[in-house]
Structures are given as C-alpha cells and as structure tokens.
Amino acid sequence: MMAMWFFNFMAFDFRPRRCGLLPNFLPESCLDHPALTAHFNLVNEKNISRINDAVRDVPDFPKPGILFKDITPILASGELFRLAIDEFVSAVGGESPTKIVGIDARGFIFGAALADRLGAGFVPVRKKGKLPWETHGASYTLEYGEAHVEIHRDAILPGEKVVLIDDLLATGGTAGAALKLIQQLGGEVVCLTFLIELAFLEGRKNLDPSVRTVALLTY
Ligand code: AMP
C-alpha cells in the first residue's frame, strides 16, 4: 500500500525536462530508480551537463588535426561513471534487450556496465584477429584505407533484442559495420547509443535510419 502511494506520488509530481518529465524529488542519479528511468525514458539535463563538463578535449591526438574526445575523466569518477550509465539506461528506454554489444575498446567499458544494469549479456565487437572463436566479420572504409571488425558467430541468437553501444560516433563506419554484423546474425537492434556524437561528421548517414539512435552529448 505504502509502495503504491509512493509510486503514484512520484508519477504525478512532474517538472519539464528536455526529453521527458522527471519527478521533482528524484535524486539526480537515477541509479536508485532504474525502473522509473526506463519507464519514463528520461534524460536528466543536470547529469548530461556534468558528464559534458568532464569530457577532455585533446588536440592533435592521435594525429595532427584530430580533436580527441577523452572520456577517461568520466570513467575515473565513480559518480560520473554511474551518471553516464544512468543516462544510457534512460536512452534504452522501455526496451528489454538480452544482449548489449560494445565496440572495441571504449564501448566495452560502457557496454559491460550497461549490461550489468539491465540484466543483459555482453558481446564484444573487436578489431580483426582478436576474437578466439569462429567469427563473422565486416570491412568498412576509413579516411585512409580500410578497417575490419568481427563478432563471434554464436554471440547473437536470431530474433534476439540487442543494444549497440560505443563511446563516440564520428564517421559512423565502425558502428555501421557492427550494426550490419548483428543484423546479419539475425539480431534485432532496438537502440544504438553513444556517449558522444560528432554531428558535423554526419555519421548517421552510415547507420540504418530505421534503428533508433541516441547520443547523450552532441558536438
Ligand atoms: P567512426 O568509425 O569514424 O565513427 O569512429 C568511431 C570510433 O573511433 C569510436 O570507437 C571512437 O572511439 C573513435 N573515435 C573517432 N574519432 C574520435 C575522436 N575525435 N575522439 C575520440 N574517439 C574517436
């Protein structure tokens, strides 16, 4: 009875947010209320702003002309890492994926934490030659040359609901190739999610427009 009253009270006490509605007194971290977060598909602007402030710009890395978005300060803070995973949970919304696929290498970090939070399994998409079992692979074009990513053939079951995650969407080559691998194995990608999108590179053009794509931060 008490629990019902509490839930109703939270459900009706709203204030407007960018992507939805958030109960007034919900703690800034939604960790304590993952079900609520998923239910209302919320984005907490204060969380997003704090995560944004922690991204470190490193000019000319790994080569001249590249402004590298360093997310290690987020990982190094227990609180910010938790807030980032809160926001990924929110991005996934009401979906119930059974697999989270993370892209080599920083996608592993966010992906594994998200999988744990959602009670899903974790599957790595890796660069060529890194996976030990039978693989399914795809090549894609880089600015200069080609790259190749692979997934274990038995990692996704036909019809399985999957979320694909990486730290950053740039040209979309890597995520586009990973998406194809999952779809070719019969997986249903319910959401593609990134911490950062470099929108000026128009990476979404290389992704399947029918798959919901969410970036927490857009530059
Ligand atoms: P792309 O295939 O061009 O979308 O590149 C995405 C991959 O490259 C991601 O796995 C990122 O980790 C990495 N990446 C590309 N550009 C940057 C950048 N400016 N800062 C940090 N990581 C980047």
Boltz pocket constraint, residues with backbone or C-beta under 6 A from the ligand:
constraints:
  - pocket:
      binder: B
      contacts: [[A, 61], [A, 66], [A, 67], [A, 68], [A, 69], [A, 70], [A, 103], [A, 104], [A, 105], [A, 106], [A, 166], [A, 167], [A, 168], [A, 169], [A, 170], [A, 171], [A, 172], [A, 173], [A, 174], [A, 175], [A, 203]]
      max_distance: 6.0
